Amino acid sequence: MKTCSVCGRIHDINKTCYRNKKKPKKTANQFRDTYEWKEKRNQIRNRDKHLCQICLEGKYDTFYRYNYNQLEVHHIIPIEEDSSKKLDSENLITLCNMHHKMAEDNKISREELQEIVARKYRTPQA
């Protein structure tokens, strides 16, 4: 008999805990483990100068205007909704973890995020 590190119960040493079975990864999570995504994520962070783009705008309870802590790259249109945009630069934006959660919960609209990204791709008028 041994104590299970997963559930804390005591099991026969020759049996594995039924709770220890790994769940299959979703397609989006599998994608996030790829080299292709990690490279694209780095490109987006560089494009956004390693700053949260919402904090830079000074919106939604921003504490620091130039926030470079706990950054994440957010898919404006989620992979589950449209997988063709998973590597589209205009669908990706750098956010701090607080604003990323707000964007995931639709407290920051997709339209607003798309507008911020679109400004980065506009060419200056001469």
C-alpha positions as CSV (number, residue, x, y, z in Angstrom):
1,M,0.0,0.0,0.0
2,K,1.1,3.6,-0.7
3,T,-0.3,7.1,-0.4
4,C,-1.3,8.5,-3.8
5,S,0.4,11.8,-4.6
6,V,-2.6,12.8,-6.8
7,C,-5.6,12.2,-4.6
8,G,-4.1,11.6,-1.1
9,R,-5.8,8.2,-0.6
10,I,-4.0,4.9,0.0
11,H,-3.8,2.5,-2.9
12,D,-2.2,-0.8,-3.7
13,I,1.4,-0.2,-4.8
14,N,0.7,-2.1,-8.1
15,K,-2.3,0.0,-9.1
16,T,-2.5,3.5,-10.4
17,C,-5.0,6.0,-9.3
18,Y,-7.9,6.5,-11.7
19,R,-7.6,10.3,-11.1
20,N,-4.0,10.1,-12.4
21,K,-5.1,9.5,-16.0
22,K,-4.1,12.4,-18.2
23,K,-6.9,14.2,-20.2
24,P,-6.3,14.6,-23.9
25,K,-5.1,18.1,-24.7
26,K,-7.4,20.4,-26.7
27,T,-6.2,21.4,-30.1
28,A,-5.5,25.0,-29.0
29,N,-3.4,23.8,-26.1
30,Q,-1.4,21.5,-28.4
31,F,-0.8,24.4,-30.7
32,R,0.6,26.5,-27.8
33,D,3.3,23.9,-27.3
34,T,4.6,24.3,-30.8
35,Y,7.8,26.0,-31.9
36,E,5.8,27.9,-34.5
37,W,3.6,29.5,-31.8
38,K,6.6,30.3,-29.5
39,E,8.3,32.1,-32.3
40,K,5.2,34.1,-33.3
41,R,4.6,35.0,-29.6
42,N,8.1,36.4,-29.4
43,Q,7.5,38.4,-32.6
44,I,4.3,39.9,-31.2
45,R,6.0,40.8,-27.9
46,N,8.8,42.5,-29.9
47,R,6.3,44.4,-32.1
48,D,4.6,45.6,-28.9
49,K,7.9,46.5,-27.3
50,H,7.3,44.1,-24.4
51,L,4.6,46.4,-23.0
52,C,0.9,45.7,-22.2
53,Q,-1.0,47.6,-24.9
54,I,-4.0,48.3,-22.6
55,C,-1.8,49.7,-19.9
56,L,0.0,51.8,-22.5
57,E,-3.5,53.3,-23.4
58,G,-4.1,54.0,-19.7
59,K,-7.4,52.1,-19.6
60,Y,-9.2,49.6,-17.4
61,D,-7.7,50.2,-14.0
62,T,-4.1,50.6,-15.2
63,F,-1.6,50.8,-12.3
64,Y,1.6,51.4,-14.4
65,R,1.5,53.0,-17.8
66,Y,4.6,51.1,-19.0
67,N,3.8,47.6,-17.7
68,Y,6.3,44.9,-18.8
69,N,5.4,42.4,-16.0
70,Q,3.6,39.1,-16.5
71,L,3.0,39.6,-20.2
72,E,0.9,37.3,-22.3
73,V,0.0,37.3,-26.0
74,H,-3.8,37.2,-26.5
75,H,-5.7,35.9,-29.5
76,I,-8.4,38.5,-30.1
77,I,-10.5,36.0,-32.0
78,P,-9.9,32.7,-30.1
79,I,-8.3,29.7,-31.8
80,E,-11.4,27.6,-31.1
81,E,-13.5,30.1,-33.1
82,D,-11.3,30.6,-36.1
83,S,-8.1,28.5,-36.2
84,S,-7.0,30.2,-39.5
85,K,-6.2,33.3,-37.5
86,K,-4.0,31.6,-34.9
87,L,-0.8,33.1,-36.3
88,D,-2.3,36.2,-37.8
89,S,-0.3,39.2,-36.4
90,E,-3.4,41.4,-36.6
91,N,-5.3,39.0,-34.3
92,L,-2.6,39.0,-31.6
93,I,-1.8,41.6,-28.9
94,T,0.4,41.7,-25.9
95,L,-1.4,42.1,-22.6
96,C,-0.5,41.9,-18.9
97,N,-2.2,39.0,-17.2
98,M,-4.9,41.2,-15.6
99,H,-5.9,42.7,-18.9
100,H,-5.6,39.3,-20.6
101,K,-8.2,37.9,-18.1
102,M,-10.4,40.9,-18.7
103,A,-10.2,40.4,-22.5
104,E,-11.0,36.6,-22.1
105,D,-14.0,37.6,-20.0
106,N,-15.2,40.1,-22.7
107,K,-14.7,43.1,-20.3
108,I,-12.4,44.5,-23.0
109,S,-14.2,44.3,-26.4
110,R,-12.6,42.6,-29.4
111,E,-13.3,45.7,-31.4
112,E,-11.2,47.8,-29.0
113,L,-8.3,45.3,-29.1
114,Q,-8.5,45.1,-32.9
115,E,-8.4,48.9,-33.2
116,I,-5.2,49.1,-31.0
117,V,-3.6,46.5,-33.2
118,A,-4.7,48.2,-36.4
119,R,-3.0,51.4,-35.4
120,K,0.3,49.5,-35.3
121,Y,-0.2,48.5,-39.0
122,R,-1.4,51.9,-40.4
123,T,1.1,53.7,-42.4
124,P,1.6,57.4,-41.5
125,Q,-0.1,59.9,-43.8
126,A,2.4,62.1,-45.6
